[in-house]
Amino acid sequence: DPLEAGRRAYRYYKEKGGCGSASYLSLLSLLKEKVGHPWTTMPDMLMVHAASGFGGHGTLCGALAGASVIINMVTYGEKRDEYLQNNAIVDRLFWWYAEQDFPTERFDDLSPLPKQIKVKAMSPLCHTSVSKWALAAGATIKSDAKIERCAKVAGEVAYMVTLALNEWTAGKWTPPVWKPSAE
């Protein structure tokens, strides 16, 4: 259930150590419940280090990292076209993230700060995504507004990954074709 995955990620962001844990644990918890073994053997703390762009360095968004671990574990080795599906789905996820206006309003019903200002991430990098938003919102990176923004981002990432993995499992997922602009 994409919405349940996203709602869990939103909550886990605050309860379980940030964005990396949020996306990873939301997807993993559903796999543990719905599939069982081997997902029940995966450690819960695997992606704690990914918070704040890996140890606070602002590199890759931890929500992307946590979700990518699950994508890899679900799809690894499956080659349905010219390249591995784990790489294709991660690639699509990163491009989607960079083009997304965050935060969405999908999880506003859980948030004490609904309808926050939206800013295009422009990159899968934490520092770019968060800094652009913080400047536009007049917020600091330690503010409640930023925490809400990133909890919603983690939720949206888990939501989108669940959609992609559902398509993949049903045999309906096809990698998007990248077309460079005329410029």
DAVENNOR-V399274 format. One line per field, one symbol per residue. ss: DSSP state (h for helix, s for strand, l for the rest). phi: phi as a letter, one per 30 degrees, with the letter a starting at -180 (. if undefined). psi: psi as a letter, one per 40 degrees, with the letter a starting at -180 (. if undefined). A space follows every 50 residues. Layout:
BEGIN
ss = ???
phi = ???
psi = ???
END
This chain:
BEGIN
ss = lhhhhhhhhhhhhhhlllhhhhhhhhhhhhhhhhllllhhhllhhhhhhh lllllllllslhhhhhhhhhhhhhhlllsllllshhhhhhhhhhhhhhhl sslllllhhhllllllllssllllshhhhhhhhhhhhllllllhhhhhhh hhhhhhhhhhhhhhhhhhhllllllllllllll
phi = .edddddddeddedcbjjdddeddddddddddddciddddcddddecedd ehiiiidideedddddddddedddceidccbdbdddddddeddddeedcd dcddcecddccdbdhdecbddiaddedddddededddiccdcdddddded dddeddddedddedddddddicdbddcdbdddd
psi = hddddddddddddddefadddddddddddddddddbhedeehhdededee iffgfeefbhhdddddddddddddehehheaeihddddddddddddddeh hiiiededeehegifiihhhdeiehdddddddddddefiieeiddddddd dddddddddddddddddddeeehhiihhhiid.
END
